Amino acid sequence: MPEQLEYSIGDYVVYPAHGVGRIAGIETHSVGELSVELYSISFEKDRMTLKVPTGKAKKSGLRKLSSKDLIKSAMETLRGRSRVRRTMWSRRAQEYEAKINSGDPVSIAEVVRDLHRATDQPEQSYSERQIYQAALERLARELAAVEKIDEQKATERLEQVLTKAA
């Protein structure tokens, strides 16, 4: 009897390094004598398709969308005080990238919160802005998929929370 797959075609999933995607298909590819079953995951925003072996999906970090409770925790994190450590930017940038690529919405929210600048604050450097945008987009995509709203609305909602917290 074939193994029951965790995801079905049309399911939204989160791949840590790329964010929210949708299962576009389940394919079987043969490599020599070996037959491998793959999830084909479409990331429309990036115009990219990723193929992940079904047996290694969990190990690769592929997961279902966050629960509403986890998203609520991420929103609470945005409301908190920014905690910017006084270490060199290159080290902080690496930590921020690792948090974004972890795929954890609360960690991504920490990056957004720490790099958010109110209008009266000093300008961000180019790399700070890049990391901030990447984190904001990643969080907005998951919020949009969980709340079934478009990404623009999700981004606006995140920015409203940040503005009120500042």
C-alpha positions as CSV (number, residue, x, y, z in Angstrom):
1,M,0.0,0.0,0.0
2,P,1.5,3.4,-0.9
3,E,2.5,5.7,1.9
4,Q,-0.1,8.5,2.7
5,L,1.3,11.9,1.6
6,E,1.3,14.8,4.1
7,Y,0.4,17.4,1.5
8,S,-2.1,17.5,-1.4
9,I,-2.1,19.4,-4.7
10,G,-3.3,23.0,-4.0
11,D,-2.1,23.0,-0.3
12,Y,-0.1,26.1,0.8
13,V,3.2,25.2,2.4
14,V,6.2,27.0,3.8
15,Y,9.7,26.1,2.7
16,P,12.1,27.8,5.1
17,A,14.5,29.4,2.5
18,H,11.7,30.5,0.2
19,G,8.6,31.2,2.2
20,V,5.0,30.4,1.1
21,G,4.5,28.2,-1.9
22,R,1.7,26.0,-3.2
23,I,1.8,22.3,-4.0
24,A,1.4,22.4,-7.8
25,G,1.8,18.7,-8.3
26,I,3.1,15.4,-7.1
27,E,5.4,13.8,-9.6
28,T,7.4,10.6,-10.0
29,H,10.8,10.8,-11.6
30,S,13.0,7.9,-12.4
31,V,16.8,8.1,-12.0
32,G,18.3,4.9,-13.3
33,E,16.6,2.1,-11.4
34,L,15.4,4.4,-8.7
35,S,12.0,6.0,-8.7
36,V,11.5,9.2,-6.6
37,E,8.3,10.8,-5.7
38,L,8.5,14.6,-5.6
39,Y,6.3,17.5,-4.4
40,S,6.4,20.2,-7.1
41,I,6.1,23.5,-5.2
42,S,5.3,26.7,-7.0
43,F,6.4,30.1,-5.7
44,E,4.5,32.5,-7.9
45,K,6.0,35.7,-6.5
46,D,9.5,34.4,-7.4
47,R,8.4,32.6,-10.6
48,M,10.1,29.5,-9.3
49,T,9.3,25.9,-8.9
50,L,11.0,23.7,-6.3
51,K,10.9,19.9,-6.3
52,V,11.3,18.2,-2.9
53,P,11.3,14.4,-2.5
54,T,8.1,13.5,-0.5
55,G,10.2,11.3,1.8
56,K,12.5,14.2,2.7
57,A,9.9,17.0,2.9
58,K,9.8,17.1,6.7
59,K,13.6,16.9,7.0
60,S,14.0,19.8,4.6
61,G,11.8,21.9,6.9
62,L,8.7,22.0,4.6
63,R,5.7,22.7,6.8
64,K,2.1,23.6,6.7
65,L,1.1,27.3,7.1
66,S,1.3,28.6,10.6
67,S,-1.7,28.4,12.9
68,K,-3.6,31.6,13.6
69,D,-2.1,31.4,17.1
70,L,1.4,31.4,15.8
71,I,0.6,34.4,13.5
72,K,-0.8,36.1,16.6
73,S,2.5,35.5,18.4
74,A,4.4,37.0,15.5
75,M,2.1,40.1,15.6
76,E,2.8,40.4,19.4
77,T,6.5,40.2,18.6
78,L,6.1,43.1,16.2
79,R,4.5,45.2,19.0
80,G,7.4,44.5,21.3
81,R,10.5,46.7,21.8
82,S,13.2,46.4,19.3
83,R,16.3,44.6,20.6
84,V,19.2,45.6,18.5
85,R,22.5,44.2,19.8
86,R,25.6,46.3,19.7
87,T,27.6,43.9,17.6
88,M,29.1,44.5,14.1
89,W,26.5,44.9,11.4
90,S,28.0,41.9,9.4
91,R,27.4,39.6,12.4
92,R,23.9,41.0,13.0
93,A,23.1,40.7,9.2
94,Q,24.1,37.0,9.3
95,E,21.8,36.4,12.3
96,Y,18.9,38.2,10.6
97,E,19.4,36.2,7.5
98,A,19.4,33.0,9.5
99,K,16.2,34.0,11.3
100,I,14.5,34.8,7.9
101,N,15.6,31.4,6.4
102,S,14.5,29.5,9.5
103,G,10.9,30.0,8.2
104,D,9.7,30.6,11.8
105,P,7.2,33.6,11.7
106,V,8.1,34.7,15.2
107,S,11.8,34.9,14.3
108,I,11.0,36.7,11.1
109,A,8.8,39.2,13.0
110,E,11.8,39.8,15.3
111,V,13.9,40.9,12.2
112,V,11.0,43.1,10.9
113,R,10.6,44.7,14.4
114,D,14.4,45.2,14.9
115,L,15.0,46.8,11.5
116,H,11.8,48.8,11.2
117,R,12.4,52.6,11.1
118,A,9.9,55.2,12.1
119,T,9.8,58.3,10.0
120,D,11.7,60.3,12.6
121,Q,14.5,57.8,12.9
122,P,17.8,57.8,11.0
123,E,17.9,56.4,7.5
124,Q,18.7,52.7,7.0
125,S,21.7,51.5,5.1
126,Y,21.1,49.7,1.8
127,S,21.7,46.2,3.3
128,E,19.5,46.9,6.3
129,R,16.7,47.9,3.9
130,Q,17.2,44.8,1.8
131,I,17.0,42.5,4.8
132,Y,14.0,44.4,6.3
133,Q,12.1,44.1,2.9
134,A,12.9,40.4,2.6
135,A,11.6,39.7,6.2
136,L,8.5,41.9,5.7
137,E,7.6,40.2,2.4
138,R,8.2,36.7,3.9
139,L,5.9,37.5,6.9
140,A,3.3,39.3,4.8
141,R,3.1,36.3,2.4
142,E,2.4,33.9,5.3
143,L,-0.1,36.3,6.9
144,A,-1.9,36.7,3.6
145,A,-2.1,32.9,3.1
146,V,-3.3,32.3,6.7
147,E,-5.8,35.2,6.7
148,K,-6.9,34.6,3.1
149,I,-6.2,38.2,2.1
150,D,-3.9,39.6,-0.6
151,E,-0.2,40.3,0.1
152,Q,-0.6,44.1,-0.2
153,K,-3.3,44.1,2.6
154,A,-1.1,41.8,4.7
155,T,1.9,44.2,4.3
156,E,-0.3,47.2,5.2
157,R,-1.5,45.4,8.3
158,L,2.0,44.6,9.4
159,E,3.1,48.2,8.9
160,Q,0.2,49.5,10.9
161,V,1.2,47.3,13.8
162,L,4.8,48.5,13.5
163,T,3.7,52.2,13.3
164,K,1.5,51.9,16.4
165,A,4.3,50.2,18.3
166,A,6.9,52.8,17.5
